[in-house]
Amino acid sequence: MTAADFHLPARPLSLLEFVRPFLLLAVLAFLAGFGGYLILGPPNVMGLTPATQTTAAVTAPTPASEITASAPAATGDWNAPKQI
């Protein structure tokens, strides 16, 4: 083989021609990710006004009614003796 076998093409390679597949892949990935966020994201992600809140956010329990982790259990069933 000689150096003539590895000749360059007649027309020069442009930067846009090289980058175009990567740009198309980036646009496709953005559309897939953003569409997935709109479909699988929070329930009110498509709501544009505060009036479209979900009922779960409106009827959220107050922190005073929650049971803290340090409260003892009433029956003690959850605290079985350890057997090693």
C-alpha positions as CSV (number, residue, x, y, z in Angstrom):
1,M,0.0,0.0,0.0
2,T,1.1,3.4,-0.8
3,A,0.1,6.9,0.5
4,A,-2.0,7.4,-2.6
5,D,-4.4,4.7,-1.3
6,F,-5.3,6.9,1.6
7,H,-6.4,9.9,-0.4
8,L,-8.8,12.5,1.0
9,P,-12.2,13.0,-0.6
10,A,-12.4,15.7,-3.3
11,R,-14.8,17.9,-1.3
12,P,-13.9,19.2,2.1
13,L,-15.9,18.0,5.1
14,S,-17.9,20.8,6.7
15,L,-18.4,21.2,10.4
16,L,-22.2,21.2,10.0
17,E,-22.1,18.0,8.1
18,F,-20.1,16.4,10.9
19,V,-22.2,17.8,13.8
20,R,-25.7,17.2,12.2
21,P,-26.2,13.6,13.5
22,F,-25.2,14.7,17.1
23,L,-27.6,17.7,16.9
24,L,-30.4,15.4,15.8
25,L,-29.7,13.0,18.6
26,A,-29.6,15.8,21.1
27,V,-33.0,17.1,19.9
28,L,-34.5,13.7,20.0
29,A,-33.2,13.1,23.5
30,F,-34.5,16.4,24.7
31,L,-38.0,15.8,23.3
32,A,-38.1,12.3,24.8
33,G,-37.0,13.5,28.2
34,F,-39.2,16.5,28.3
35,G,-42.2,14.5,27.1
36,G,-41.5,11.9,29.7
37,Y,-41.4,14.6,32.4
38,L,-44.8,16.0,31.2
39,I,-46.4,12.5,31.1
40,L,-44.8,10.9,34.2
41,G,-44.0,14.0,36.2
42,P,-45.9,15.6,39.1
43,P,-49.7,15.5,38.7
44,N,-49.9,19.3,38.4
45,V,-47.0,19.9,36.0
46,M,-49.3,20.8,33.2
47,G,-51.4,23.2,35.4
48,L,-50.6,26.9,34.7
49,T,-52.6,28.4,37.5
50,P,-52.5,27.8,41.3
51,A,-56.3,27.0,41.2
52,T,-55.5,23.6,39.5
53,Q,-53.9,22.0,42.6
54,T,-54.6,18.4,43.3
55,T,-56.9,17.4,46.1
56,A,-54.1,15.6,47.9
57,A,-52.2,18.9,48.2
58,V,-55.3,20.7,49.6
59,T,-56.2,18.0,52.1
60,A,-52.7,17.3,53.4
61,P,-52.6,16.3,57.0
62,T,-51.2,18.7,59.5
63,P,-47.9,17.9,61.2
64,A,-49.6,17.8,64.6
65,S,-51.7,14.7,63.6
66,E,-48.7,12.7,62.4
67,I,-47.2,10.0,64.7
68,T,-43.5,10.6,65.4
69,A,-41.0,7.8,65.1
70,S,-40.0,8.1,68.7
71,A,-43.5,7.3,70.0
72,P,-43.8,3.9,71.7
73,A,-46.1,1.3,70.1
74,A,-49.3,0.6,71.9
75,T,-49.0,-3.2,71.7
76,G,-45.3,-3.8,71.2
77,D,-45.8,-6.3,68.4
78,W,-43.4,-4.5,66.2
79,N,-40.5,-4.9,68.7
80,A,-40.1,-8.7,68.7
81,P,-37.2,-10.1,70.8
82,K,-34.0,-10.7,68.9
83,Q,-32.7,-14.3,68.7
84,I,-29.1,-14.7,67.7
